[in-house]
Amino acid sequence: MSGLPVEAIQALSDEYPKPVDVHFQYGTAGFRTLGALLDSVLFRVGILAGLRSKKLDGKVIGVMVTASHNPEPDNGVKLVDPRGEMLESSWEAHATTLANAPDTPAFLSALESLVKATKIDLSKPARVVYARDTRPSGGALVFALENGFKAIGVEARNAGVTTTPILHYLVKAMNTKGTKDEYGDDSEEGYMQKLSGAFKKLVAGKAPITPLLIDCANGVGALAGAVLAEHLGETLPIILENGATTTPGALNDQCGADFVKTQQKLPPSLLSILKPGQRACSLDGDADRLIYFYLDERSQFHMLDGDKIAALVAAFIVALVKAAGLEGKINVGVVQTAYANGASTKYLVERLPVKCVPTGVKHLHHAAEHYDVGVYFEANGHGTVLFSPETQGKLASYQPLTPAQSTALGHLKNLVQLINQTVGDALSDMLLVEVVLAHKSYSAEEWDSLYSDKPNRLVKVVVRDRNIFKTEDAERRLVSPPGLQAKIEELVRRYNGGRSFVRPSGTEDVVRVYAEATVKAQADELAFRVAGLVYDETGGDPVKRPKEFL
Ligand code: G16
């Protein structure tokens, strides 16, 4: 026996039986499915988080209860490692194994195997900080999680209802507290002060910023956004919209970053509110994604997605590095995924090193760590900028030769404070965008004109088993089901400027199809044709075949 508190675990575990016939998977962003199915998973994750902390000598682990952009009835949970980054991938498999143990004896035996295989010293302390978003199912799920903590003996801190990025910040702040690398005060107030303080320094002396409208997706971003707005005061006037956090069914419904990105249109609730030329942005349900948009003078909608944010920010940082006299000493690179618009990739590769990796923050984050300054953004608005520890050291010790170099160096140092480097953070990214726009005196329209997006379309296909879809080459090619990739390529060849790929979602039970072409109608047609291929190839019910699939 490994010394696990078997009786305590057993007694509580029996209260959280695993639903029969459900297979759980720790996917792109943890476990995610209908909230009503997740009690047993949350209890088990409570224990897993405790073990992860023990394995890491009592370092604080984070647990976030959220399903982010998914519909309100969904919920989910993800673990955060001590530096505020996503759970180490080898532990994702352990999480999946534990979640799928059919009953308490099997769960206990899986725990024993984990403790043995990973050589966990159970006498070590376990410390966890946890939070949840505003979903109605969150309270009960947190209760199950707390019982998991109780079963294994975790010193747990409840961070309440907050955004995913604030939880990541807290993990890093708690683990660096009192060290020379202290990330910030380990409280929401500390987070707000850090961001707003850096923002105020960065826009000092710039022309007053016009009001920014924020669509909060009726989620937790509305709560954090209101606090941030108070800290920012006049420096960034904010108008919060879609803040109905307690209205049943409102979360992510017809609003939020995922709606804007996938529908490529204004949330209906903003139709009579947004004025032509005014800047606006959407957060998602847990405020880790950001999409900007505006209406031109003819009231035409224009979207500025994660790719546009990457282009804006990367160019700004490159210019600052040069102005500081650090060109050649600090290299800036960009990380994207296959969803990046072809025009954005073209724009970026002409200026910087660019890498393409599979979907999922963890892949982008790790790739970005290889650059001195790594800018990573998914087209869906997820992203941040990482300054490597060596780069931060260089910035700290560098002696500028001129006042202009000194100013640029100061801006770079303040950016390090402004940007939440633990994970993509909609509020921090929004401040970053506002800083760049203020420095460049850009309107949303001028920013938009950096390059023109290629027309594109994203379609979801519901299939019987999305696990049969396997990809390679950073998800740009399918290797399974056999033969399907060749058919997709055959179709793509018929479209001018065509590009398309297919991959299984890691957060929803669907397969995603992306297509681009030179003309919008052709991008739509290509996407629906590929979706039709995917549907038919996988034996979809002909009666349920969506009529738009060609
Ligand atoms: C999560 C991940 C993102 C990913 C998105 C969609 O976002 O953190 O990296 O792009 O899911 O993933 P998939 O296409 O596999 O469903 P969020 O905002 O839902 O946590």
Residues whose N, C-alpha, C, O or C-beta is under 5 A from the ligand:
A	BS01	G16	T28 A29 A67 S68 H69 T359 G360 V361 E378 H382 P504 S505 G506 T507 E508
